[in-house]
Amino acid sequence: MTDKLRFGQFISEKRTRLSMTKRELAGEIGITTAYLSQIESGIRSNPKRDIIENLIICLRLNEEETYRLYDLYAKVTDTVAIDIAQFIKQNDIVSKAIRKAKKSGASETVWLEFIDRLNK
């Protein structure tokens, strides 16, 4: 299964869960039904950021689902997840930390320990 199809299927599953038709969701997020159909089928996978944000609202995604949508979108567009890119742009120190981790070859264990410290 391609990343494009996974992205579209995620949207389709969430829409179906809400018992929404493609026409209803497309109208709410401001795109055509044909365009939504292409996204859900994996033919198209690069809607603009405002469409992504509208999807989050209209599909009533919780935080975990929102992060999943961002990650799927990042994979199909070969970019960094929207929320992460925004955080990096707002915090110069994050770029420095990531470069330092890259240069030192930080392992998954190091990152997991870092996350654990942030959670405390």
Residue, then its C-alpha position, 0 to 999 in steps of 0.5 A: m500500500t502506498d503512502k498516498l493511499r494510506f493518507g487518503q484512506f485515513i481521511s475516508e475512514k474518518r469521514t465514514r465514521l462520521s457518516m458524512t458523504k464526500r459531497e458534505l465533507a468537500g463542501e465543508i472544507g471548500i473543495t470539489t467532491a471530485y478533488l476529495s475523491q482523488i485524495e481519498s483514492g490516492i490519486r492526489s495527495n498534496p492539498k494545501r495546508d488550509i485544506i488539511e486544517n479544515l479536514i482536522i476541524c470537520l473530521r473532528l480529529n483528536e490530538e493523536e489523530t491530528y498528529r497521524l494526519y500530519d505524519l501521513y501528509a508529511k510522508v506523501t509530500d516528502t516534507v516535515a510534519i506541519d506542526i513540527a515544521q512550525f515549532i522548529k521555525q518558532n524556536d531556533i534552538v530546536s534546529k541547533a539541537i537537531r543538527k547537534a544530534k545529527k552530527s553526533g549520530a544520536s541513536e534511537t535510545v538517546w532520543l527515547e531518553f530525551i523524550d522520557r526526560l521531557n515527560k517528567 
